[in-house]
Amino acid sequence: MVLVIGVYLVAGNLTGGVGGATKALAKGAVPAAYQGLVQKWGNLCPAINPALLAAQLYQESGWNPHIVSHANARGIAQFIPGTWASHGIDGDRDGDRDIWDPNDAIPSAASYDCELAKYVKDVPGDITNNMLAAYNAGAYRVIRSGGVPAISETQNYVKRIRTLEESFAAPVSRVDPSEQAAGAIYYAQKKLGTPYLWGGTGTAEQGGRFDCSGLTQAAYDSVGITLPRVANDQYNAGPHPKRDELLPGDLVFFSDDLTNSRAIRHVGIYVGGGYMIDAPRTGAVIRFDPIDTPDYFGATRVTEDGAKALPTNV
């Protein structure tokens, strides 16, 4: 109880309590089961926001509350048991601190971020970048370095989370066009008429055939951008334009659950006029299809940095 009170006091000193300035999450980017927690606790202090907290959780676990890493980090927020013992809180106030319970682990991740932010609050530079650096390398190194230390792992971690943050935030202005979009469309157009193959990535052994995410992966690989293999991870490769802001080259996604990007089951490449190029299903060929269907989930404007930021372990 002392620990919990202490954490709330730290947060109160930084923000005046839970629920400071809000930052909207992109549609469905956070699974519905966790969206309320992320939105609430992502406003715990000025150094974090819901999209940043979502980026950290996605990077750590891919929203899997049961995962255990090779280093024995546990749960959706990937706390090491020793760290949990000193920084885990009873987020849902049910009388226990359960490392496996997202209702405790997500609040604990936010409060731990805010504790780190307090430690480095007097360090020059961006407080959020310094907090993330402290998360990765320790607060002492950040203080000693006067900012993000010159450690490549730490610098890459900060950049990765700040980039992923953009894929979890609802854009507040129009998203910049992709420089590589035309090349990705050109690649996809050359594959029109190719028979679909479940699991296909276009290899010679597969007869140059693709499934939906294999096609989009290959199209962007042709312009030097490496996307993950599956559609629901490709969704996080950049910011999310609205339907009326789509541009050719955007990836468009489809799902039977419009509240959860992890449930995405199909992806295509938008070409304009309400149509995409996609590899739809077994028995069909790569073709043009309309995007305005009841299962339309949303879109992603792929960026090189966004693709590089995606974790490889989710």
Buried (B, 14 or more C-beta within 10 A) or exposed (E): EEBBEEBBEBBEEBBEEBEBEEBEBBBBBBBEEBBEBBBBBBBBBBBBBBBBBBBBBBBBBBBBBEBEEEEEBBBBBBBBEEBBEEBBBBBBEEEEBBBEBBBBBBBBBBBBBBBBBBBBBEBEBBBBBBBBBBBBBBBEBBBEBEBBBEBEEBBEBBBBBBBBBBBBBBBEEEBEBBEBBEBBBEBBBEBEEBBBBEEBBBEEEBEBBBBBBBBBBBBBBBBEBEBBEBBBBBBBBBBBBEEEEBBBBBBBBBBEBBBBBBBBBBBBBBBEEEBBBBBBEEEEEBBEBEBEEEEBBBBBBBBBBBBBBBBEEB
